[in-house]
Amino acid sequence: MSLLAGSRVRPVSAETRNFTVRHGGVSAATMLTVYLVLLVAIPSNVTISALGSLGRPSMLWGLVLLFWWLLSRLQARDLDARPVRQPLRWVFMAFLVVVLVSFAAAMLRGQPADQVSPATTALLRLASWSGVLLVAMDGIRTYSDAAALVRRLAIAGAALAAFGLAQFFSGQTLLDWTTSIPGLAFEATEAATRGSFTRASGTAIHPLEYGTAVVSALPLAITAAVNKGFRTTPSRNAGWWWLAVGFILLASLVAVSRSAIIGLAVAVITLLPAIPTAYRWVIGVGGAVLAGAVFALIPGMFGTIVKLFVGASDDPSTQSRTAALARVPEFLSSSPLIGQGFGTFLPRYYIFDDAWVLLTVELGVLGALCLGGMVSAAIGSAVWASGHSPFQDTKSMSRAFASCLITIAVLFAFFDGLSFPMSAGLLFLMIGLTASMRSIAAADEVLTASMRYTARPELPDVATELPPARRASAGEA
């Protein structure tokens, strides 16, 4: 029996909604949850001493996920079911081919000794991200698993936001304790500041990475709050999800980061059309009240944020990004299609504060198009799932994952997101989860069709066969 269900096997019906597919006692949702904990809870600066740069726990677990997925491919059996097509799979394969061709070409050209190791490490990082993406895409095939991951991602984002708030108000990183753990190496850094305020970084390496992780969790937290945690039975604790939303909003406002504010706007704008009108007012009014409270209670915060945008043209980081665009043709001239080689373009040549530009330099036009195609294919799968599933909760999750992915993709234009473990890991995790909604929606279609044509003849509508928590969803669909 395979470890996780794959594309050659019909997805388990989403409407055994509390049922989780388990093979060998472990589900894909559990494996991805372990990855999420390692990615967010353990500081990104922490590595296993004996392994050096390869010793980040989240990276090692990603390689475990890749092996787990490969083993499942070897064990998968063909069943009499039409497979669910995943356009993402083909674009992802093209991306891997471009990376390998670019790496081979770079090695054949010859590289300085200090560039070979970073390039090899970059391939291993990509292998780790691939494991995360593939397990998410092929392993998350039921509503219950998807809902569990929505909740866990929202909780992770809220916890990271709360820790960042503690750093902001204390003015300290609060991570010094990690230096005393035997066998681990920790690159201690001072808390960054902007103006008179401390820039929180949470467990991330940089405040920009922290802001991306926190803001990208906002659509999931809002969706969990609107849908009361996606529980099939009413819960008295449903209101706690709004507290998670509040933590994320507050952390985004006091992050003293232009990109965090932009990401906040992108997340809200892309999600609002997908939630009921009443909740749009709750988020709009509640966000305005929270922003007003922040500006009133923290002297100088309003002026600092205004200066971030009013004086953006004179900001060194903005000038650096603008100047970087003019240098791209120079670095691409020798190999415009496949670039300089993944992981070979070191900061000593030039520092690009833009993940998309740096990827274009390293992998050429083809590499950038493939990664953009992966994001587009995943978002397209979410749109497909939203249009084909008759259940409102599946639609909500699909739109929330798509909003998260759009937010991360936009924020990658403001820093080199693929060079940071947390932001890169979240990108590939969100790509995989967004694509997985296509399989879940396909199962929903099979479910409703089978119930409509095999139910008792006297039942006029499939909704009467659904559990009470699902009838409302089917009626809205």
C-alpha positions in Angstrom: 0.0 0.0 0.0 1.4 3.4 -0.9 2.5 5.9 1.7 0.4 8.6 0.2 -2.2 8.8 -2.5 -1.0 9.9 -5.9 -2.2 11.3 -9.1 -2.9 7.8 -10.5 -5.4 7.1 -7.8 -8.8 8.6 -7.5 -9.0 11.1 -4.6 -10.8 10.0 -1.5 -14.2 11.5 -1.5 -14.1 14.9 0.3 -17.4 14.2 2.0 -16.1 11.6 4.3 -15.1 14.9 5.7 -13.7 13.7 9.0 -11.7 10.9 7.4 -8.0 11.1 6.8 -6.2 8.7 4.5 -3.3 7.1 6.4 -0.8 4.7 5.1 1.7 3.2 7.4 0.2 5.1 10.3 1.3 8.6 9.0 -0.6 11.0 6.8 0.7 13.6 4.4 -0.9 16.3 6.6 1.2 15.1 9.6 4.4 15.1 7.6 3.8 18.6 6.3 2.9 19.8 9.8 6.3 18.6 11.1 7.9 20.6 8.2 5.8 23.7 9.1 6.9 23.4 12.8 10.6 23.0 11.8 10.3 25.9 9.4 8.6 28.4 11.7 9.3 27.4 15.3 13.1 26.8 14.9 15.0 30.0 14.2 16.2 30.1 10.6 19.7 30.9 11.8 20.0 27.6 13.7 21.8 24.7 12.0 23.2 21.4 13.0 26.9 22.2 13.6 28.3 19.0 11.9 26.4 19.7 8.7 27.1 23.4 8.2 24.8 25.2 5.8 23.1 21.9 5.0 22.0 21.4 8.6 18.8 23.4 8.7 16.2 21.1 10.2 13.5 22.2 7.8 15.7 21.5 4.8 16.6 18.1 6.0 12.9 17.3 6.6 12.1 18.4 3.1 14.6 15.8 1.8 12.8 13.2 3.9 9.5 14.3 2.3 11.1 13.9 -1.2 12.2 10.4 -0.3 8.8 9.6 1.1 7.1 10.8 -2.1 9.5 8.8 -4.3 8.8 5.7 -2.3 5.1 6.2 -2.7 5.5 6.5 -6.4 7.2 3.1 -6.5 4.4 1.6 -4.4 1.4 3.3 -6.2 -1.0 1.0 -8.0 -3.2 1.9 -11.0 -6.9 1.8 -10.2 -9.9 1.9 -12.5 -10.2 5.7 -12.1 -9.5 8.6 -14.3 -6.6 10.5 -12.9 -6.9 14.1 -11.8 -4.8 16.3 -14.2 -2.4 18.6 -12.5 -1.0 21.2 -14.9 1.5 22.3 -12.2 3.3 19.0 -12.5 4.4 19.7 -16.1 5.5 23.2 -15.4 7.4 22.0 -12.3 9.2 19.4 -14.3 10.2 22.0 -16.9 11.5 24.2 -14.0 13.7 21.3 -12.8 15.0 20.6 -16.2 16.0 24.3 -16.6 17.7 24.2 -13.2 19.7 21.1 -14.1 20.7 22.3 -17.5 21.8 25.6 -16.1 23.8 24.0 -13.4 25.5 21.6 -15.9 26.3 24.5 -18.2 27.8 26.5 -15.4 30.0 23.6 -14.3 31.2 23.0 -17.8 32.1 26.7 -18.2 34.2 26.4 -15.0 33.5 28.1 -11.7 35.7 29.5 -9.0 36.2 27.0 -6.2 34.1 29.0 -3.7 31.0 28.9 -6.1 30.8 25.2 -6.5 29.7 24.5 -3.0 26.9 27.1 -2.9 25.7 25.8 -6.3 25.5 22.3 -5.0 23.8 23.4 -1.8 21.3 25.3 -3.9 20.4 22.0 -5.7 19.9 20.3 -2.4 17.7 23.2 -1.2 15.6 22.8 -4.4 15.3 19.0 -3.8 14.0 19.8 -0.3 11.5 22.3 -1.6 10.5 19.8 -4.3 9.6 17.2 -1.6 7.4 19.7 0.2 5.6 20.7 -3.1 5.1 17.1 -4.3 3.8 15.8 -0.9 1.4 18.8 -0.6 0.1 18.4 -4.2 -0.3 14.6 -4.2 -0.8 13.8 -0.6 -3.4 16.4 0.5 -6.5 14.9 -1.1 -9.3 15.2 1.5 -11.2 18.1 2.9 -10.2 17.2 6.4 -6.5 17.3 5.7 -6.8 20.6 3.8 -8.8 22.1 6.7 -6.3 20.9 9.2 -3.4 22.5 7.3 -5.4 25.8 7.0 -5.8 25.9 10.7 -2.2 25.0 11.4 -0.8 27.5 9.0 -3.0 30.2 10.5 -1.9 29.3 14.0 1.8 29.3 12.9 1.3 32.8 11.4 -0.4 34.1 14.5 2.3 32.6 16.8 5.1 34.1 14.6 3.3 37.5 14.7 2.9 37.3 18.5 6.6 36.5 18.9 7.5 39.4 16.6 5.3 41.7 18.7 7.2 40.6 21.8 10.5 41.5 20.0 9.1 44.9 18.9 8.0 46.0 22.4 11.1 44.5 24.2 13.6 45.7 21.6 15.4 42.3 21.8 15.6 39.3 19.5 14.7 36.9 22.4 16.7 34.2 20.7 19.9 34.2 22.7 18.9 31.0 24.5 19.5 29.0 21.3 23.3 29.5 21.6 23.4 27.2 24.6 22.0 24.1 22.9 24.7 21.5 22.3 25.3 20.4 18.7 23.6 23.5 17.2 25.1 26.5 15.6 23.4 29.9 15.8 24.4 33.0 13.9 23.5 35.7 16.5 22.3 39.0 15.1 21.3 42.3 16.6 17.7 43.5 16.4 17.3 45.7 13.4 16.0 49.2 13.8 14.3 51.8 11.6 13.9 55.2 13.1 13.3 54.7 16.8 11.5 51.4 16.4 12.8 47.8 16.5 12.1 45.8 13.4 10.8 42.4 14.4 12.1 39.3 12.6 10.6 36.6 14.7 12.4 33.3 14.0 13.3 34.5 10.5 16.7 35.7 9.4 15.5 39.1 8.2 12.5 41.4 8.9 11.4 41.1 5.2 11.3 37.3 5.5 9.3 37.7 8.7 6.9 40.1 7.2 6.3 37.8 4.2 5.6 34.8 6.5 3.2 36.7 8.7 1.3 38.5 6.0 0.9 35.4 3.8 -0.9 33.7 6.7 -3.5 36.4 6.9 -5.9 35.0 4.2 -5.9 31.6 5.9 -6.5 33.1 9.4 -9.4 35.2 8.0 -10.9 32.2 6.2 -10.6 30.1 9.3 -12.4 32.8 11.3 -15.2 33.2 8.8 -15.7 29.4 8.5 -15.3 28.9 12.3 -12.2 26.8 11.9 -13.8 24.5 9.3 -15.3 22.4 12.0 -18.2 20.1 11.2 -19.8 20.8 14.6 -20.2 24.2 16.2 -17.4 25.2 18.6 -17.4 27.6 21.5 -13.7 28.5 20.6 -14.5 29.7 17.0 -14.0 33.3 18.1 -10.3 32.7 18.9 -9.6 32.7 15.1 -10.4 36.4 15.1 -7.7 36.9 17.8 -5.3 35.3 15.4 -6.3 37.7 12.7 -5.8 40.6 15.1 -2.3 39.4 16.0 -1.3 39.2 12.3 -2.8 42.6 11.5 -1.1 44.3 14.5 2.3 42.7 13.7 2.0 43.8 10.0 1.3 47.4 11.1 4.2 47.7 13.5 6.7 45.8 11.3 8.0 49.1 10.2 8.3 47.6 6.7 7.1 49.0 3.4 6.8 45.5 1.9 4.7 44.3 4.9 2.2 47.0 4.4 2.1 46.3 0.6 1.7 42.6 1.4 -1.1 43.3 3.8 -2.9 45.3 1.2 -2.4 42.5 -1.5 -3.7 39.8 0.9 -6.8 41.7 1.9 -7.7 42.9 -1.6 -7.3 39.4 -3.1 -9.3 37.7 -0.4 -12.2 40.2 0.2 -14.1 39.2 -2.9 -14.1 35.6 -1.7 -15.8 36.2 1.7 -19.3 37.2 2.6 -20.1 40.9 2.5 -20.8 41.1 6.3 -17.3 39.9 7.1 -15.8 42.4 4.7 -17.2 45.2 6.9 -15.9 43.4 10.0 -12.4 43.3 8.5 -12.5 46.8 7.1 -13.9 48.5 10.2 -11.9 46.3 12.6 -8.7 46.9 10.7 -9.3 50.7 10.7 -9.9 50.7 14.4 -6.8 48.7 15.1 -4.7 50.9 12.9 -6.1 54.0 14.6 -5.2 52.5 18.0 -1.7 51.7 16.9 -1.0 55.2 15.6 -2.6 56.8 18.7 -0.8 54.6 21.3 2.6 54.3 19.7 4.0 57.9 19.2 5.9 58.4 15.9 4.6 55.2 14.3 2.2 57.0 11.9 4.9 59.4 10.7 7.5 56.6 10.3 5.1 54.6 8.1 4.2 57.7 6.0 7.8 58.4 5.4 8.4 54.9 4.1 6.1 55.7 1.2 6.5 59.4 0.8 10.3 59.2 0.8 10.5 55.9 -1.1 12.3 57.4 -4.1 15.2 58.6 -1.8 15.4 55.3 0.2 18.6 53.4 -0.4 16.8 50.1 -0.7 14.5 51.5 -3.4 17.5 53.1 -5.3 19.3 49.8 -5.1 16.4 47.9 -6.7 16.1 50.5 -9.4 19.8 50.4 -10.2 19.7 46.6 -10.2 17.2 46.5 -13.1 19.7 48.4 -15.3 22.4 45.7 -14.6 20.3 42.7 -15.6 21.1 42.8 -19.3 24.8 42.9 -18.4 24.7 39.8 -16.4 22.3 38.0 -18.8 24.4 38.8 -21.9 26.5 35.6 -21.8 23.5 33.2 -21.3 20.1 34.8 -21.6 18.0 31.6 -21.8 19.5 29.5 -18.9 21.4 32.1 -16.9 24.6 32.0 -14.9 23.7 28.8 -13.0 21.4 28.3 -10.0 23.2 29.3 -6.8 26.3 30.6 -8.5 25.6 34.3 -8.5 27.1 35.3 -5.2 26.5 38.7 -3.4 30.1 39.8 -4.2 29.0 40.3 -7.8 25.8 42.2 -7.1 23.0 42.2 -4.5 19.6 42.0 -6.0 16.8 42.8 -3.6 14.3 41.1 -5.9 13.9 37.3 -6.1 12.4 37.4 -9.6 15.4 39.4 -10.9 18.0 37.3 -9.2 16.2 34.1 -10.5 16.3 35.6 -14.0 20.1 36.2 -13.7 20.7 32.7 -12.3 18.3 30.7 -14.5 17.7 33.0 -17.4 14.4 33.9 -19.0 13.4 30.2 -19.1 13.8 29.8 -15.4 11.9 32.9 -14.5 9.1 31.9 -16.9 8.9 28.4 -15.4 8.7 29.6 -11.8 6.1 32.2 -12.8 4.3 29.4 -14.7 4.3 27.3 -11.5 2.7 30.1 -9.5 0.1 30.7 -12.3 -0.7 27.0 -12.6 -1.3 26.7 -8.9 -3.5 29.7 -8.9 -5.3 28.4 -11.9 -5.9 25.1 -10.0 -7.5 27.1 -7.2 -9.8 28.9 -9.6 -10.7 25.6 -11.2 -11.5 24.1 -7.8 -13.5 27.1 -6.8 -15.6 26.8 -9.9 -16.1 23.0 -9.8 -16.6 22.1 -6.2 -20.3 22.5 -5.0 -19.1 23.0 -1.4 -18.6 26.5 0.0 -15.9 25.5 2.4 -13.8 24.0 -0.4 -14.3 27.2 -2.4 -13.2 29.3 0.5 -10.0 27.3 1.1 -9.1 27.4 -2.6 -9.4 31.1 -2.7 -7.5 31.6 0.6 -4.6 29.5 -0.7 -4.5 31.4 -3.9 -4.5 34.7 -2.0 -1.6 33.5 0.1 0.4 32.5 -3.0 -0.3 35.8 -4.8 0.9 37.7 -1.7 4.2 35.8 -1.5 4.8 36.1 -5.2 4.3 39.9 -5.0 6.5 40.3 -1.9 9.3 38.4 -3.6 9.8 41.5 -5.8 11.0 43.3 -2.6 13.7 40.9 -1.4 15.6 37.8 -2.5 13.0 35.4 -1.0 14.5 32.2 -2.4 17.7 32.8 -0.4 15.8 32.7 2.9 14.6 29.3 4.2 11.3 30.4 5.7 10.0 32.4 2.7 11.2 29.9 0.1 9.7 27.0 2.0 6.4 28.7 2.4 6.3 29.5 -1.3 6.7 25.9 -2.4 4.3 24.7 0.4 1.6 27.1 -0.8 2.2 26.1 -4.5 1.6 22.5 -3.6 -1.4 23.1 -1.3 -3.1 25.4 -3.9 -2.7 22.7 -6.5 -4.0 20.1 -4.1 -7.4 21.8 -4.0 -7.9 20.7 -7.6 -7.9 17.0 -6.5 -10.3 17.8 -3.6 -12.7 19.7 -5.9 -12.6 16.8 -8.4 -13.5 14.4 -5.5 -16.4 16.7 -4.6 -17.7 16.5 -8.1 -17.5 12.7 -8.1 -19.2 12.7 -4.7 -22.2 14.8 -5.7 -22.6 13.1 -9.0 -22.6 9.6 -7.4 -25.1 10.7 -4.7 -27.3 12.4 -7.2 -27.6 9.3 -9.4 -27.4 6.5 -6.9 -29.4 7.9 -4.0 -32.9 6.8 -3.3 -35.2 7.9 -6.2 -37.6 9.7 -3.9 -34.9 12.2 -2.8 -35.2 15.2 -5.1 -31.9 16.8 -4.2 -28.4 15.7 -3.2 -28.3 18.2 -0.4 -30.8 16.1 1.6 -28.2 13.3 1.7 -25.5 15.4 3.1 -24.7 15.9 6.8 -26.3 19.1 8.2 -23.0 21.0 8.1 -22.7 20.4 4.4 -26.3 21.1 3.4 -25.8 24.8 3.7 -22.7 24.7 1.6 -24.4 22.7 -1.1 -27.3 25.1 -1.1 -25.0 28.1 -1.5 -23.0 26.5 -4.3 
